[in-house]
């Protein structure tokens, strides 16, 4: 008899498909002649979304205790804050 878990797991192929579509969107966006001050934030947003998906599903943070997600996100948010501070 198998033990049932409290959560359902997402198919990794679906996550891979979403990551692939987001990568294609990134590539297509760069083919248009969009000013860099608009293009860079769009690409950063898509990249952060992809990084979040990888961390949540392939690093299994989605199924862990919330403290592990906080431990993972704190340095990432600090890095974003530092980059934005230095860019100003």
N, C-alpha and C positions, 0 to 999 in steps of 0.2 A: 504494500500500500504506500502510495506517495504522499508526502506531506504537501499541503497547499500553502502557498505563500500569500501574504497580504496584498501584494501588488501584482499587476500583470506586466510582463516584459514586452517592450516594443521590438518588432522584428528589425534586426540590424540592417537588413537590405533596404527597408523603407528609409531609415536614417541615411544610409549611403546614397539613396536616390535623391533625397532632399539636399544633401551636401553637393551632389553632382549638379543639380539644377542651380543651386546658389553659385557654384563656381562658373557655370556657363553664363549666368547673369552678369557676374563680375567681368568676364572676358568680353561679353557683348557691350557692356557699358563703356569699357575702355576704348572701343572702336569708334564711338561718337566723339566729336570734338567738344567736350564739356570742359568749362574752365576748371582748373585744378582746385580752386577754393570750394567748388561744389562737388567735384569728383572724389576727392580724398575722403571727406566725411561719409559719403555714400559707401565707398569701398571699405572703410573702417567699420561701419555699421554691419555690413554683410559679413566681414571677417570675424567680428566679435560674435555675431550670431552663429557662425560656423564653429567657432571655438567653443561656444556654449553647448552646442549640440554634441560635439566630440566629448567634452567633459561630462555631460549629463548621461550620455548613452554608452559610449565606449569606455569611459573611465568609471562608469556605474555610479556616478554621484547622485543620479536621480533616485536611486534605490537605497541610498545610505542615510544615516542620520543627518539632520540639517547642520549640525556643527561642522561636519566635514566640508559641506558646501561653503560655509562661512569661512573656514580656514583656507579654502581654495580661492574664494573671491576677494578676500581682503588684500592680498598682495597685488592681484590683478587690478583692482580698483585704485590702489595706491600708485601703480605704474601708469595708469591712464591719467590720474590727477597730476603726476609728475611731468608727464609728456605735455599735457595741456598747459601747465604752468611754465615750462621751459619754452614752449612755442610762442607764448604771449610776449 
